[in-house]
Amino acid sequence: MRAFVLHGPGRCAVEDVSEPVAAPGEVVLDVERAGVCGTDVEFFTGEMAYLHQGHARYPMRIGHEWCGRVVEVGAGVDAAWVGRRAMGDTMIGDGTCHRCLRGSQHVCEQRQEVGIRGDRPGALAERIAVPASSLHALPAAVDPVLGALVEPGGNAWRAAHAAHAGPGDRVLVLGPGTIGLLTALFLRAAGVEVHLMGLPDGSLDVAAGLGFDHLWTECTLPAVAFDAVVEASNAVHLPALALDVVEPAGRLVYIGLAGSASHVDTRTLALKDVTAVGILSASPGLDATIDAYARGVVDPRPLVAATVGLDEVGTVLAGERPPGAGPGPKVQVDPRERQQSP
């Protein structure tokens, strides 16, 4: 089968590799759609921390936002999975440690992360093998575009849920990228008055196209009461700004990751009696996200700017927008799509 392979920073190729075989407890799926994520870009540039911590190494096959159809099951797996559409949890714990046994496999010390950590190949390929236990079935209403948005949506659902906000509350989202916009969509669906802050570079235009009215830059942010703030950017100074602008007894949700350490004054945190929450993984939010997509509570499809084939992944990771791409921040990959010969 064809797969996208990273051999080092900036070095990649689409190669013919052996098709996966379903080991005991695993399934093999035809990949319908996969998303390109900021984490994938960090692997492409060589900046991803896991490369320097020994959790990942080249050559590697990336891609952790995906959906597909089961074509093979291994020993011990219910054959009823064959033919069903599903997406898979990125985080795969060892299943035996204290964290896994209490339902927190996404923070298992020995976890594998599909296409990210622990030598488990990712979904930028025609087929993928994953544990059956990581699958989440997709109803017919969740098409391939939505299916590949479940994983980032799960992160955003958790961030929105952690804000503990509803009708009458005002929430600020810092960073109108994929996760920030998805979080804003979930917050709006809960009846929240959503504000977004971004850079004065047109990044807020997508939010405007989604119907959000309260759009600000750091220079224009109004001095109003924010009951919660979701920090979804990669800017090193914004976690501290989030604490500055949140209301006393409010909530801070940190889901963005900067390239270097951010600093928050815990004296302010304590004196304002603020609750701060960190979000790492989509795992606990996947089923709720699938349900929200299936019922049309949230429709994130406008976030997808373009769909490309495997041959175009390298240029996307290098920062080039596909020809004819829309304004959205997300690019998806259809591994079945072949580049046309000139």
C-alpha positions in Angstrom: 0.0 0.0 0.0 1.0 3.7 -0.3 2.0 5.6 2.8 3.5 9.0 3.7 6.8 8.5 5.5 8.9 11.1 7.3 12.7 10.3 7.2 13.9 13.5 9.0 13.2 17.2 9.3 11.9 18.3 5.9 12.6 14.9 4.3 9.5 12.8 3.3 8.2 10.6 0.6 5.2 8.6 -0.4 6.3 5.0 -0.4 5.1 1.5 -1.1 5.0 -0.3 2.3 3.7 -3.6 3.5 0.0 -3.7 4.3 -0.8 -4.0 7.9 -2.1 -7.3 9.3 -4.6 -7.5 12.2 -2.8 -8.9 15.2 -4.8 -10.4 18.0 -7.1 -7.7 19.4 -6.6 -5.5 16.4 -8.4 -4.4 13.3 -7.3 -3.1 9.9 -9.2 -0.3 8.3 -9.3 1.4 4.9 -8.6 5.0 5.7 -11.3 7.3 4.3 -9.9 10.6 5.4 -7.1 11.9 7.6 -6.5 15.4 9.0 -3.2 17.3 9.0 -2.5 18.7 12.4 0.0 21.1 14.0 1.6 18.1 15.7 2.3 16.7 12.2 4.0 20.0 11.2 6.2 19.8 14.3 7.4 16.3 13.3 8.0 17.6 9.8 10.2 20.5 11.1 11.8 18.3 13.7 10.6 20.5 16.6 8.3 18.0 18.2 9.4 17.4 21.8 8.8 13.6 21.6 11.7 13.4 19.1 14.0 14.8 21.6 12.6 12.9 24.6 13.0 9.5 22.9 9.3 8.8 22.5 9.4 9.0 18.7 12.0 8.6 16.0 12.5 8.8 12.3 11.5 7.2 10.0 7.9 7.5 11.1 4.4 7.5 9.7 2.3 10.3 11.0 -1.5 11.0 11.0 -3.7 10.7 14.1 -7.0 12.4 13.0 -8.8 9.8 10.8 -11.7 7.7 10.0 -12.1 4.5 7.9 -13.9 1.3 7.3 -13.0 -2.0 9.0 -11.7 -4.6 6.5 -10.1 -7.2 8.7 -10.2 -8.3 12.3 -7.7 -10.2 14.3 -8.1 -13.0 16.8 -10.5 -12.2 19.6 -12.2 -9.3 17.8 -15.9 -9.5 17.0 -16.3 -10.1 13.3 -19.3 -7.8 13.3 -16.8 -4.9 13.0 -16.1 -5.9 9.4 -17.6 -3.3 7.1 -18.4 -0.8 9.8 -17.1 2.8 9.7 -15.2 4.1 12.7 -12.6 6.5 14.0 -9.9 5.6 16.5 -8.7 7.1 19.8 -5.1 8.4 19.4 -4.1 7.4 22.9 -3.6 3.7 23.6 -2.6 2.9 27.2 -1.0 -0.3 28.4 -4.3 -1.4 30.0 -2.7 -2.5 33.3 -1.4 0.6 35.1 -3.3 2.6 37.8 -4.1 5.3 35.3 -5.5 2.9 32.7 -7.6 1.1 35.3 -9.2 4.3 36.5 -10.1 5.2 32.9 -7.3 7.6 32.1 -5.4 5.7 29.5 -4.7 8.9 27.7 -2.1 9.8 30.4 -0.6 6.3 30.8 3.1 6.6 31.2 3.7 3.7 28.7 1.0 4.8 26.2 1.3 4.6 22.5 -0.1 7.4 20.4 -1.1 6.6 16.9 1.1 8.3 14.4 2.9 10.2 17.2 4.5 8.1 19.9 5.7 4.5 20.4 6.2 3.3 16.8 2.6 2.8 16.0 2.1 3.9 12.3 -0.4 6.7 11.6 -3.2 7.2 9.2 -1.5 9.0 6.3 -1.7 5.7 4.4 -4.2 3.7 2.6 -4.7 1.3 5.6 -4.1 1.4 9.3 -4.1 -1.2 12.1 -5.3 -0.2 15.6 -6.6 -2.0 18.7 -10.3 -2.8 18.4 -10.6 -1.3 21.9 -9.7 2.1 20.5 -12.5 2.2 17.9 -15.5 4.4 18.1 -18.3 3.5 15.6 -19.5 6.3 13.3 -23.2 6.6 12.4 -24.2 7.3 8.8 -24.8 10.9 9.6 -21.1 11.4 10.3 -19.5 11.5 6.8 -15.7 11.1 6.2 -15.1 14.8 6.6 -16.7 14.9 10.0 -15.2 11.5 10.9 -11.7 12.9 10.6 -12.7 15.9 12.7 -13.8 13.8 15.6 -10.4 13.7 17.2 -9.7 17.4 17.2 -13.4 17.9 18.1 -13.0 15.7 21.1 -10.2 18.0 22.4 -12.4 21.0 21.8 -15.5 19.4 23.4 -13.4 18.8 26.5 -12.2 22.4 26.6 -15.7 23.7 26.2 -17.0 21.4 28.8 -14.2 22.3 31.2 -15.3 26.0 31.0 -18.5 25.1 32.9 -20.3 27.8 31.0 -23.9 28.1 29.7 -26.6 30.6 28.9 -25.8 34.0 30.4 -22.0 33.3 30.6 -19.4 35.1 28.5 -16.3 33.1 27.5 -13.2 34.2 25.7 -11.3 31.9 23.4 -7.7 32.8 22.7 -6.5 31.5 19.3 -8.9 31.0 16.4 -7.2 27.9 14.9 -8.9 24.6 14.5 -9.1 23.8 18.2 -10.1 27.3 19.2 -12.8 27.5 16.5 -14.1 24.0 17.4 -14.2 25.0 21.1 -16.1 28.2 20.1 -18.7 26.1 18.2 -19.3 23.8 21.2 -19.6 26.8 23.5 -22.1 28.6 21.2 -24.1 25.4 21.0 -24.3 25.5 24.9 -25.8 29.0 24.7 -22.6 30.9 25.7 -21.7 34.4 24.5 -18.5 33.6 22.8 -15.6 36.0 22.2 -12.5 35.2 20.2 -9.1 36.9 20.1 -6.6 36.4 17.3 -3.9 38.2 15.4 -4.6 41.1 13.0 -3.7 38.9 10.0 -7.1 37.7 8.8 -7.2 34.7 11.1 -10.4 35.9 12.6 -12.1 36.0 9.2 -13.0 32.3 9.4 -14.7 32.9 12.8 -16.7 35.8 11.2 -17.7 33.4 8.4 -19.0 31.0 11.1 -21.2 33.7 12.5 -19.2 34.9 15.5 -19.6 38.6 16.2 -17.3 39.3 19.1 -13.9 39.2 17.5 -10.9 41.0 18.9 -7.1 41.4 18.6 -5.0 41.8 21.7 -5.1 45.6 21.2 -8.8 45.8 20.9 -9.9 43.3 23.6 -12.6 45.1 25.6 -12.5 45.3 29.4 -15.5 43.2 30.0 -16.1 40.3 32.4 -15.1 36.9 31.1 -16.6 34.0 33.2 -14.1 31.6 31.6 -11.1 31.8 29.2 -10.0 29.0 26.9 -6.3 29.4 25.9 -5.9 27.6 22.6 -3.0 29.4 21.1 0.8 28.7 20.8 1.7 32.1 22.1 4.0 32.0 25.2 2.5 35.1 26.8 -1.2 34.3 26.5 -1.6 31.9 29.4 -0.8 34.8 31.7 -3.1 37.1 29.8 -5.9 34.6 30.2 -5.4 34.8 34.0 -5.4 38.6 33.9 -8.8 38.8 32.1 -10.8 36.0 33.7 -13.3 36.9 36.4 -12.6 36.1 40.0 -14.0 32.6 40.7 -13.9 31.9 37.0 -12.3 29.1 35.1 -9.2 28.9 32.9 -8.8 26.1 30.3 -5.4 25.5 28.9 -5.3 23.5 25.7 -2.8 25.4 23.6 1.0 24.6 23.8 3.7 27.1 23.2 7.2 26.2 22.0 8.7 27.3 25.3 7.6 27.6 28.9 4.8 29.9 29.8 4.6 31.6 33.2 1.5 32.1 35.3 1.6 34.0 38.6 -0.1 31.5 41.0 -0.5 34.4 43.5 -3.0 35.9 41.1 -4.6 32.5 40.6 -5.1 32.0 44.3 -6.2 35.6 45.1 -8.8 35.5 42.3 -9.9 32.0 43.4 -9.7 30.8 39.8 -9.9 27.2 38.7 -7.4 26.2 36.0 -7.7 23.0 33.9 -5.3 21.4 31.5 -6.5 19.4 28.5 -4.2 16.9 26.8 -6.3 14.5 24.8 -9.6 14.0 23.0 -10.1 10.5 24.6 -12.9 11.3 27.2 -14.8 13.5 24.7 -14.9 11.3 21.5 -18.4 9.8 22.0 -19.9 13.2 22.9 -18.3 14.7 19.8 -19.6 12.0 17.5 -23.1 12.5 19.0 -22.9 16.3 18.5 -21.8 15.9 14.9 -24.5 13.3 14.1 -27.3 15.4 15.6 -26.1 18.5 13.8 -25.5 20.4 17.1 -22.1 21.4 15.7 -21.1 21.4 12.1 -17.3 21.9 11.7 -17.1 21.1 8.0 -16.5 24.8 7.1 -13.1 24.5 8.9 -11.8 22.2 6.1 -10.1 24.3 3.5 -9.1 21.5 1.1 -8.7 17.8 0.6 -5.5 16.5 -1.0 -3.9 13.2 -1.8 -0.9 11.6 -0.1 1.4 13.1 -2.8 0.5 16.6 -1.7 1.1 16.1 2.1 4.7 17.2 2.0 3.9 20.6 0.5 1.1 21.1 3.0 3.4 20.3 5.9 5.9 22.8 4.5 3.3 25.5 4.8 1.9 25.8 1.3 -1.8 26.2 0.8 -3.3 23.8 -1.7 -4.5 25.4 -4.9 -8.1 26.6 -4.6 -8.1 26.1 -0.8 -10.9 27.8 1.2 -10.3 30.0 4.2 -10.5 27.3 6.9 -7.5 26.2 8.9 -7.7 22.5 8.3 -6.5 20.4 5.4 -7.6 16.8 5.1 -6.1 13.9 3.1 -7.9 11.3 1.1 -5.3 8.5 0.7 -7.3 7.1 -2.2 -6.8 10.3 -4.2 -4.0 10.2 -6.7 -2.0 13.1 -8.0 -2.9 13.8 -11.6 -0.1 13.5 -14.2 0.8 16.8 -15.9 
